[in-house]
């Protein structure tokens, strides 16, 4: 098991919203697919940072690599996790 500690990531909100729309998912459908709460998604949409675990769930639910939705180079530290 990996210890992700307090690592936080900033999400590319516009890109995330586009990917969700491209998949034809509502926010409720997406949160269920990702296994996150609607409050968590709302926080991400409002530009708040999220944990690595949440970022990974978002990417997995959209079937995209982490770097597709994470700002900057935060994703690189987890490249070989």
C-alpha positions as CSV (number, residue, x, y, z in Angstrom):
1,X,0.0,0.0,0.0
2,X,1.2,3.5,-0.8
3,X,1.3,6.4,1.6
4,X,0.1,9.4,-0.3
5,X,0.5,11.7,2.7
6,X,-0.9,15.2,2.4
7,X,-0.1,15.5,-1.3
8,X,-2.5,17.8,-3.0
9,X,-3.2,18.3,-6.7
10,X,-4.8,21.1,-8.7
11,X,-7.1,19.9,-11.4
12,X,-7.6,21.5,-14.9
13,X,-11.2,22.3,-14.2
14,X,-12.2,23.3,-17.8
15,X,-10.5,20.1,-19.2
16,X,-12.3,17.9,-16.6
17,X,-15.6,19.4,-17.4
18,X,-15.0,18.9,-21.2
19,X,-14.1,15.3,-20.6
20,X,-17.2,14.6,-18.5
21,X,-19.4,16.3,-21.2
22,X,-17.6,14.3,-24.0
23,X,-18.5,11.1,-22.2
24,X,-22.1,12.3,-22.0
25,X,-22.2,12.0,-18.2
26,X,-24.2,14.1,-15.8
27,X,-22.3,15.2,-12.7
28,X,-24.3,12.6,-10.6
29,X,-23.4,9.8,-13.0
30,X,-19.8,10.9,-13.0
31,X,-19.5,11.1,-9.2
32,X,-21.0,7.6,-9.0
33,X,-18.5,6.3,-11.6
34,X,-15.6,8.0,-9.9
35,X,-16.6,7.0,-6.4
36,X,-16.5,10.5,-5.0
37,X,-19.1,12.7,-3.4
38,X,-20.9,15.5,-5.2
39,X,-19.4,17.9,-2.6
40,X,-15.9,16.7,-3.6
41,X,-16.6,17.3,-7.3
42,X,-18.1,20.7,-6.5
43,X,-15.0,21.7,-4.6
44,X,-12.8,20.6,-7.5
45,X,-15.0,22.5,-10.0
46,X,-14.6,25.6,-7.8
47,X,-10.8,25.3,-8.1
48,X,-9.9,23.8,-4.8
49,X,-7.0,21.3,-4.6
50,X,-7.7,17.6,-4.1
51,X,-5.8,14.6,-2.9
52,X,-3.8,12.3,-5.2
53,X,-6.4,9.6,-4.5
54,X,-9.3,11.9,-5.7
55,X,-7.3,13.0,-8.8
56,X,-6.6,9.3,-9.6
57,X,-10.3,8.4,-9.3
58,X,-11.3,11.3,-11.6
59,X,-8.8,10.2,-14.2
60,X,-9.7,6.5,-13.9
61,X,-13.4,7.3,-14.3
62,X,-12.7,9.1,-17.5
63,X,-10.2,6.6,-18.7
64,X,-7.5,9.2,-19.2
65,X,-3.9,9.5,-17.9
66,X,-3.5,11.6,-14.7
67,X,-1.5,14.2,-16.5
68,X,-4.5,14.9,-18.7
69,X,-6.4,16.5,-15.8
70,X,-3.7,17.6,-13.3
71,X,-2.2,21.1,-13.5
72,X,1.5,21.5,-13.7
73,X,3.8,18.6,-12.9
74,X,2.1,17.4,-9.7
75,X,1.4,14.1,-11.5
76,X,5.1,13.3,-12.1
77,X,5.8,12.4,-8.6
78,X,3.3,9.5,-8.9
79,X,4.4,8.4,-12.4
80,X,5.8,5.1,-11.2
81,X,3.5,4.4,-8.2
